[in-house]
Amino acid sequence: MKPVQFPQDFIWGAATASYQIEGAYDEDGRGMSIWDTFARIPGKVENMDNGDVACDSYHRFREDIAFMKELGVKAYRFSIAWPRIFPEGTGELNPEGLAYYDALVDALLENGIEPVCTLYHWDLPQTLQDAGGWENRATVDAFAEYAKTLFRALGGRIKTWITINEPWCVSFLSNYLGVHAPGNMDLQLAVTVSHHLLLAHGMAVRTFRELEIPGEIGFAPNVTWMEPYSSRKKDTDACKRENGWFIEWFMDPVFKGEYPSFLVKWFREKGAVVPALEGDLELIREKIDFLGINYYSGSVAKYGEQAGLMACEPVDMGYARTDIGWPIYPEGFYKALSYIGGRYGDIPIYITENGACYNDGPDRGIVADQKRIDYLYQHLLQLHRSIGSGIPVKGYFAWSLLDNFEWAFGYSMRFGLIHVDYDTLVRTPKDSYYWYQDVIETGEV
């Protein structure tokens, strides 16, 4: 089969997040985050792992940028640790924290790599959590001030901004399912947090426009795709709910100025309502320049009365799984993108995360991770298929540049193109790194 060719101006990148790679958790004035607290609670993170050191990228970012330059990426998506900028969440700015990101951005630009900045990738200052966290509308105002500070300090040099990463994880995974920090299990709380996250997003976008910052701004929800096992209404409705929980719940307010009625009704029946005040949805609907999409997995599914909040039960179709246990369903990538394109129009899309967990280690200096290469190949084919179908996908960021702290899994799961030895912090590019290097160079898969 002939290789498929991506557009010449397609942006190839790699992605990371602050808490997962930086370490230096108590250096240069950084405050505590909810993940510093959560990781210290027995039973919350595998092996009681934490991000105190992580990949030590705080001290080794120039080494990591050298790997990026060799890889050939045109852009690097990173996130800023809010507690480095405002250790107490609000109030006094920490100049040393800002200086770190100042140096990081300068080093990226010096190496011909465009910085793509995520404002919030989950490390909420613990002081704000102590005052109610995202349940408290005051956190929305604090986020707007934090965003304004970064726009003023780094605007112009950073041309692409992402407000919130994976709001479903921040709200439902963290506050209903209790898997991520702060570990609550309350549906009304999760629905409230989801609304306040969207409100914070809207306020940041409005601030970006008011300051006339050059560049573009969007947000990065994570999506899945559940394909109905049968045409039975119970099965199709279950999959509609599950997909909508990730897609419509977070995208309808941004693009349409309203929440999806079928999910509003579903949540209401379970005792949870959206705490929207007058003007909220107008603010959330502030026009964005692009949509980030994070996709990893999906499945075929059917109605299951006891199958979680949406009563949607995945069916084991014999799909291969990655080492984290997620089914490999590349066609779901195409189906999700097609659905999003059809529902929300021609908004430019960046794939802000896509990748696979395989825990291969070095053998005589080589990390042979063919399964990751296969996963990336299959998903890039579906992405190319999406572009050919008229979906305006402008770029792709592989997750992740480095093996890193994988949230509740600690250091037991590896997503990186580069292997990290957590004892020595030595970096070893994997076979997938060199495969992706070739993709970037040729634009072909």
FILUMRO-456369 format. One record per residue (C-alpha): x, y, z; residue in one letter. Coordinates in steps of 0.1 Angstrom, whole numbers, plus 5000, padded with zeros to 4 digits. Example, Ala and Ser with C-alpha at 12.3 -4.5 7.8 and 13.67 -1.06 7.14 Angstrom:
BEGIN
512349555078A;513749895071S;
//
This chain:
BEGIN
500050005000M;501350354991K;502050585021P;499350845028V;500551205027Q;499551475052F;499151835041P;502452025038Q;501452275065D;500252015090F;501752075124I;503451785141W;504151805178G;504451635211A;502851705245A;503451685282T;501951835314A;503552025343S;502851795372Y;503651485352Q;507251585342I;508551895361E;509251775396G;510852045418A;507652055437Y;508952265466D;511552475448E;511652845438D;508552945457G;506152685442R;503052625463G;501352295469M;498852165444S;495951925448I;498051655433W;500751695458D;498151645485T;496251365468F;499351155460A;500251155497R;496950995507I;497450615510P;495650415484G;495050705460K;498150655437V;499750325429E;502850255450N;502350595468M;504150755438D;504051135435N;505351415413G;507951545436D;510751455411V;508851315382A;511151355351C;512951645367D;512151855336S;512252165357Y;516052125357H;516451935325R;514152125301F;517052215278R;517951845275E;514351775267D;514252045241I;517351905224A;515451575221F;512451765206M;514751935181K;516251605170E;512751455168L;511751745144G;508551855161V;507252195150K;505352255182A;505552155218Y;502452145240R;503252195277F;501252325307S;501952575333I;501752485370A;499452735385W;501152705420P;504452815405R;502853145394I;500553205423F;501652975452P;498453065471E;496253055440G;495753435441T;497553735455G;501253775452E;502953665420L;505953435423N;508653585399P;510853275400E;508053055388G;507253295359L;510953315351A;511052935346Y;508352945319Y;509953255304D;513153065299A;511352755286L;509452955260V;512653135249D;514552815246A;511752655225L;511752955201L;515552955199E;515252595187N;512552665161G;509752505181I;506452675186E;505252675223P;501652565227V;500552655263C;497852485284T;496752705313L;495152435333Y;496252065333H;494951975367W;497352115392D;495052345411L;496652535441P;495752355473Q;494852685489T;492052725464L;490852365470Q;490752445507D;488352725499A;486052495479G;488052435447G;486152445414W;482852415433E;483552775445N;482853035418R;485653245433A;488052995417T;486753105383V;487753455391D;491153335404A;491653145371F;490853455350A;493453655369E;496053375366Y;495253365328A;495553745325K;498953735342T;500253475317L;498753645287F;500553965296R;503853795304A;504053545276L;501553675250G;503153735216G;505853475221R;503253205227I;500753215198K;498552915207T;496752885241W;494652615255I;492452705285T;491352385301I;492652025295N;490051745297E;487251905317P;485551565319W;488451435340C;488551745362V;484851725369S;483551375367F;486651155370L;487851365399S;484651465417N;482151185409Y;484250875403L;486850985428G;489750855408V;491751175404H;492451465428A;490751585449P;488951245450G;485351335457N;482351115448M;479351345444D;477351385412L;476051735420Q;479551845429L;480851705396A;478151885375V;478852205394T;482552175387V;481952105350S;479952425347H;482552635366H;485352495344L;483452605313L;482852945329L;486552975337A;487352885301H;484953155288G;486353415311M;489953335299A;488853365263V;487153695269R;490253825287T;492453705258F;490253915234R;490154215256E;493954225259L;494154185222E;496753905226I;498053795191P;497453435183G;494653175189E;492853025219I;490752715224G;490252425249F;491052055248A;488251815259P;488951435259N;486551225238V;485750855234T;483450675209W;481050405219M;479450235189E;476150065196P;476349685197Y;472849665181S;470249895167S;468049845198R;466950185211K;468350095246K;471750035231D;471850345208T;470550565237D;473150435260A;475950505236C;474450845228K;474650925266R;478150805270E;479550985240N;477551295249G;478951295284W;482351365268F;481351555237I;478051745239E;478251815276W;481352025272F;481152135235M;477452235232D;477752515258P;480952645240V;479552625205F;475752655210K;475352835243G;473352555259E;473652225276Y;472351915258P;468751865269S;468951485270F;471751495295L;470351785315V;467251565320K;469351255328W;471351435355F;468151595369R;466551255373E;469651155394K;469451475415G;472051695398A;471352035382V;473552285364V;474052595387P;474052845358A;473453205366L;472253475341E;474953555316G;476953235323D;476153065290L;476753375270E;480253395286L;480953025280I;480053085243R;482853335237E;484153245202K;487253025202I;489752985174D;490252605175F;489152295193L;491652055208G;490751685209I;492351415231N;491451065220Y;492850735232Y;490250465231S;486650365225G;484650045221S;481349885210V;478849905238A;475349825249K;472849925276Y;473649785310G;471349875339E;474249855364Q;476849985340A;477750315357G;476150665355L;475250645318M;474150275319A;476550205290C;478449885291E;481349815268P;481249475250V;484449275247D;484849245209M;488249095212G;490049415204Y;493749425214A;494449645245R;497249865255T;499149785287D;496850025306I;493949805296G;492250035271W;490749875239P;492449985207I;489650125186Y;491150355159P;487950365139E;486350545169G;488850825163F;487450875128Y;483850845140K;484251095169A;485951345146L;483251305120S;480551345146Y;482151655160I;482751805126G;479151745116G;477751885148R;479952195153Y;480952295117G;484352385104D;486052475136I;489852405131P;490952105152I;494252005167Y;494651655181I;496151775214T;496751415227E;496851075212N;499150785222G;499450445238A;500750295270C;503250015265Y;505749945293N;508749825272D;512149895287G;515649925272P;517549625261D;521149705253R;520150065248G;517250005225I;513550025234V;511649815209A;508049935212D;506549815179Q;503049805194K;503150175200R;504250235164I;501350015153D;498950215175Y;500150555162L;500150425126Y;496550305128Q;495350635144H;497150855120L;495550665091L;492150745106Q;493151105111L;494151125074H;490850965066R;489151245086S;491051515068I;490051355035G;486451365046S;486651745051G;487351765089I;489752065093P;492451895114V;495452125115K;497951935137G;498751635159Y;500451625192F;501751275203A;501251185239W;503751185253S;507251315247L;508451145279L;507450855301D;506051035331N;503851035362F;500650875350E;498251025376W;496550755397A;498750485380F;501950665393G;505050545374Y;503650205365S;502350315330M;504450455302R;503150665273F;506450825262G;508250835229L;511350865252I;511950615280H;512750765313V;514650565340D;513050705371Y;516150615393D;518750785371T;516451005350L;518350895319V;516350945287R;516450685260T;514550745227P;512350445218K;511850295183D;508550495182S;510550815185Y;512550735154Y;509450625136W;507650945144Y;510851145134Q;510450985100D;506751075098V;507451435107I;510251455081E;508251305052T;504751395062G;503851035054E;502550725072V;
//
